Structures are given as C-alpha cells and as structure tokens.
Amino acid sequence: MSGPAESRQVHTVSRVTAMIRQLLTSELPPLWVQGEVTDVSRPSSGHIYFALKDKGSVLRCIMWRSDAQRLAVELEDGMAVLC
C-alpha cells in the first residue's frame, strides 16, 4: 500500500494558500457582501473574528487589528452590515 506522498501530489500550506488567493483574486471581482453579524470574538491580538450569515449560508470572517482600530462602530451580534 502506498502512502499519500507516493500516490498524490502533496502541497505545503503556503502553496495551497497561494493557490486559493490566486483563484479568488482572478475569479471574483471586487464585491460587497450583505449579512447579519454573528459570533463576534475579540481576542487580545486585536483582530475581530465574526461570521456573516443570511438565510442559507455563513461566511467566517477576520478583521485584522489595523482595520478593527478604524471602525466607527463596535461590531455586535445581530447587526445588519454591508461589507
């Protein structure tokens, strides 16, 4: 029996991340997303972790500390937002 490296091409995490970034930036135009904020978390790193949801789906999100510091309002569960 062969292991994963012998039967399939194996990529590093960095390579997969680069592939995803390239795919998203080449296939998706700049866009706006409307949804309801849920699961807001503010760890000591200063980043904000949250989800945007609608009736059918959920997007997990991260707002980096540098962006979070510039927010005019505090993100709260239940807020309707346009990002």
BELFENQUI-V851607 format. One record per helix or strand of 3 or more residues. SS is the DSSP state (alpha for helix, beta for strand). FROM is the first residue (numbers start at 1). TO is the last residue. Records with the same first field share a line. If there is no record, write none. Layout:
# BELFENQUI-V851607
SS = FROM-TO / FROM-TO
This chain:
# BELFENQUI-V851607
alpha = 4-7 / 13-27 / 65-68
beta = 34-41 / 48-53 / 58-63 / 80-82
